[in-house]
């Protein structure tokens, strides 16, 4: 019987060009939570064990290695920990369906401005915020994790394409700045 070996979408790849670093991030388990009608109290009770609550629209929260990310009305991703039993919600393991890319550095917003149709500058998209948007033609979830850092969740099947698009933009921004590559 063959033995299957789990691999990340990009095998831990990382690159720095100019003042921007692109890297794959291992986030651990990803569980989708979809709250049933009238299930909010039960979900709140279950998440309390982790010190978390359902996030407000456009936000995420972290506590002791667990992260909860708003993904839509009455929906969220629980990341980094196994989901506790949650009455009042449908839980779906999404771990193998997503790849997470970190883009960080002073030129992060300039790089992503080439492919993302929303303003990712700090004043418009502060730390702790999340949005569902596009990266060129791909649906993504973007989390602002630091003043000059975001994490981009992309479907695993599009991880290499997303990497290519971002790395290409990094080359363009670095060339404009006169960085020798």
C-alpha positions in Angstrom: 0.0 0.0 0.0 1.5 3.4 -0.9 2.3 5.8 1.9 1.0 9.3 1.3 3.1 12.2 2.5 1.5 15.6 3.2 3.3 18.5 1.6 2.6 22.2 1.7 1.6 23.8 -1.6 4.9 25.7 -2.0 7.2 23.5 0.1 8.1 26.3 2.4 9.4 28.6 -0.3 10.7 32.2 0.6 12.2 35.0 -1.5 13.3 38.6 -0.7 13.6 41.3 -3.4 14.4 44.9 -2.4 12.5 45.6 0.8 9.8 42.9 0.4 9.8 39.3 1.5 7.3 36.7 0.2 7.1 33.4 2.1 4.7 30.5 2.5 3.4 30.3 6.0 2.4 27.1 7.9 -0.8 28.0 9.9 -1.8 24.6 11.1 -5.4 23.4 11.0 -8.0 25.5 9.2 -11.6 24.8 10.1 -14.5 26.7 8.5 -17.3 27.6 10.9 -20.8 28.3 9.6 -23.1 29.3 12.3 -26.6 27.9 12.1 -29.6 30.2 12.6 -30.0 30.7 16.4 -26.7 28.9 16.9 -24.7 32.0 18.0 -24.9 31.4 21.8 -23.8 27.8 21.5 -20.9 28.8 19.2 -19.9 31.6 21.6 -19.8 29.1 24.5 -17.7 26.6 22.5 -15.2 29.3 21.4 -14.9 30.7 24.9 -12.7 27.6 25.7 -10.1 29.0 23.3 -10.5 32.6 24.6 -12.1 33.6 21.3 -15.4 34.8 20.0 -16.9 35.1 16.5 -15.2 38.0 14.9 -16.9 41.2 13.8 -17.2 41.7 10.0 -13.8 42.5 8.5 -11.7 41.5 11.6 -9.7 38.7 13.1 -8.5 37.8 16.6 -5.7 35.7 18.0 -5.2 34.1 21.3 -2.5 31.5 22.3 -1.8 30.2 18.8 -5.4 30.2 17.8 -6.8 32.6 15.2 -10.4 33.3 14.2 -10.9 35.1 10.9 -14.1 36.6 9.6 -14.9 35.2 6.2 -18.5 36.2 5.7 -21.8 36.7 7.4 -21.9 34.2 10.3 -18.8 32.5 8.9 -15.2 32.3 10.1 -12.0 30.3 9.8 -10.6 28.9 13.0 -6.8 28.5 12.4 -3.9 27.1 14.2 -5.8 24.8 16.6 -8.2 21.9 16.2 -11.7 23.1 16.5 -13.4 22.3 19.8 -16.9 20.7 19.6 -19.2 23.5 18.6 -22.9 23.0 18.9 -24.7 25.5 16.7 -22.3 25.5 13.7 -21.3 23.4 10.8 -17.6 22.7 10.9 -15.6 21.8 7.8 -11.9 21.0 7.7 -10.3 23.3 5.1 -6.6 22.6 6.0 -5.7 21.0 2.7 -7.7 23.5 0.6 -5.8 26.7 1.3 -2.2 28.0 1.1 -1.1 31.0 3.1 1.5 33.5 1.8 3.2 36.2 3.9 4.1 39.4 2.2 6.1 41.8 4.4 8.4 44.8 4.2 8.1 48.5 3.6 7.2 48.0 -0.1 4.4 45.4 0.6 1.5 47.8 -0.3 3.3 48.9 -3.5 3.8 45.3 -4.6 0.3 44.2 -4.0 -1.2 47.4 -5.5 -0.3 45.9 -8.9 -2.7 43.0 -8.4 -5.2 43.8 -5.6 -8.0 46.2 -6.5 -8.3 47.7 -3.0 -6.2 50.1 -0.9 -3.8 48.1 1.3 -2.0 51.1 2.8 -2.0 51.0 6.6 -4.4 54.0 7.0 -7.0 52.3 4.9 -6.4 48.7 6.0 -5.2 48.7 9.7 -3.7 45.9 11.7 -6.4 43.4 12.8 -8.5 43.8 9.7 -9.4 41.2 7.1 -11.0 41.3 3.7 -12.1 39.0 0.9 -10.9 40.4 -2.4 -9.0 39.5 -5.6 -5.4 39.0 -6.4 -5.5 39.4 -10.2 -8.1 36.8 -11.1 -7.9 34.7 -7.9 -10.2 35.0 -4.9 -8.2 35.6 -1.7 -8.6 36.5 2.0 -6.1 39.1 3.1 -5.2 39.7 6.8 -3.3 42.7 8.0 -1.0 41.2 10.6 1.5 44.1 11.1 2.3 47.6 9.9 4.1 46.3 6.9 2.9 42.7 6.7 -0.1 40.8 5.4 -1.0 37.2 5.1 -2.8 36.1 1.9 -5.0 33.0 2.0 -5.4 31.5 -1.5 -6.9 28.3 -2.7 -4.2 25.7 -2.7 -4.8 25.0 -6.4 -3.8 28.6 -7.2 -0.9 28.9 -4.8 1.8 28.7 -7.5 0.0 31.2 -9.7 -0.4 33.6 -6.7 3.3 33.2 -5.9 4.2 33.9 -9.5 2.1 37.1 -9.7 3.4 38.5 -6.4 7.0 37.7 -7.2 6.6 39.3 -10.6 5.3 42.4 -9.0 8.2 42.4 -6.5 10.6 42.4 -9.4 8.8 45.3 -11.0 8.8 47.4 -7.8 12.4 46.5 -7.1 13.4 47.5 -10.6 11.6 50.9 -10.3 13.5 51.5 -7.1 16.8 50.7 -8.8 17.5 47.5 -6.9 19.9 45.2 -8.7 18.5 41.7 -8.9 
